[in-house]
Structures are given as structure tokens and as C-alpha cells.
Amino acid sequence: MRRSTNNLTCAEFQAQLPDLIGYSKSISDHPHLRSCNLCRALMADLDAIAQAARQLFPVVEPPEALWEHIESAIVKEEASPGLR
């Protein structure tokens, strides 16, 4: 494993990826990626996989009235002591 200019090895950087991806909008400015072709290529591959997954499983927004129906059902259930 090689070290980058910020003293992270590729393994150390990759071990941090879940946190970096989960808490950062863009990690493309991370110092390790600026100096590491291997990890830049890994990030490009992960991005391509994520884009393909989004196409396979598109986000479907629930109907606007869904939460109203859920809330109404909860209120009805709470008001009917015989259903518990």
C-alpha cells in the first residue's frame, strides 16, 4: 500500500469511505484522492455502480395524502379501546 501526501494509505482511506460518503456531499476534494490514482479510480467505479443502481431502483414518492391516512388510522386505533 502506498501513502499519499496526507499520510493516509489507500487501505486507511478506503476504511474511512463509509463515513466519508455518509456524511459528506462530495469527497472529491479529499487530499488522498487528489494524489491517488487508484482510489480516484475506485471512486469512479463506485459512482458508476451507484448511478446504475438508481436506474434499477428509481425513487418513488408516496402519495401526498399518505401521512394523513396513517395519522388518521392511528387516531382511530387510539380512539377504539376494543382493538388493542
Protein Blocks (a to p, Z undefined) as FASTA:
>chain_A
ZZdfkopafklmmmmmmmmmmmpfblklgmklmmmmklmmmmmmmmmmmmmmmmmmccdd
ddfklmmmmmmmmmmmmmmmklZZ
